[in-house]
């Protein structure tokens, strides 16, 4: 409670052959439970999202939380950018 930073790692594992769109929907259902609890117990926290697909789940976290955009951070874009740079080099 009253955390300054909360790292959200929750989510379901992508099943073999499952589309990312289906994974998103299943993870949104998990976040509908998690994020309101985070806001309830740590209303002043900055939330760091690391659940996949991180870009979409970061947006979902922002919408579910009602917090300002500058307090919701997604961690995966740096990793994805590094992979992309490697692939095109």
N, C-alpha and C positions, 0 to 999 in steps of 0.2 A: 504494500500500500504506500501511496505517496512517493512512488519512484520518479526519478527525474528522467530516466531513459528506460523504455520497455522494448525488448527485442522479441518480435513475434516470429516464431519458427514453426508454428502449428500449421497443419495442413495434411492432406491425404497424399499417399504415394501414387504416382502415375502408374496405372496398370499397363501391362504390355498391350500395345496396339490402341491404347486410349488416346483420343485426340486431346490437344491442349484445351480446346473449348470445353470439353466435358470435364477435364481436370479443374478448370476455372470454376465451373458451377459447383462442383463438389467442395472446393476450397472456400467459395463464397459462403456456403452453408456452415462451414466450420467457423469462419470469421464472424458470421452473424451472432454467434455465441460469444466468441473471444473478445472482440473489440468493445462491445458495450461494457464488459466487465473491466477491461483495462481503463476505460474512461471513468467508470464509477469509482474505482479504487485509486487511480492515479490521474486525476483530471488535469494536472499540470505537466504531464510527461510528454516527452518527444518519443514518437513510436518509430522504431526501425523495423522494417518488414524484410524478411529474407525468404518467405514462402513463394514457391513457384506457381504460376509464372509471375515473377516479382513485379513487373511493371503494372500489370492489371491488378494484382492484389494490393499494391500500394494505393492505387486509385480507389479501390473498394474500401480500404481502410480509412482513407480520407472521408469518403462519403458516409460510411457507417459511424465514424467517430464524431463528426461535426466539428473537429478541431481545425485550426488554421492550417493551410497548406505547408507552411514552413515548419510544422511540427510533425510531419509525416515524411519519412525518408525510406526509399527503396534501395537495397544494397546491391542488387544484381546487375545493374547497368554497367558498372565498371568491369565486371567479369565478362559480360557479353561483349563489350567494346574491345576488350583485350583479345578475346577469341576472334572477333571479326578482323581486327588489325593483323593478327597472325595469319588468318586465312587468305587475306588479300596481299600479303607481303611476298 
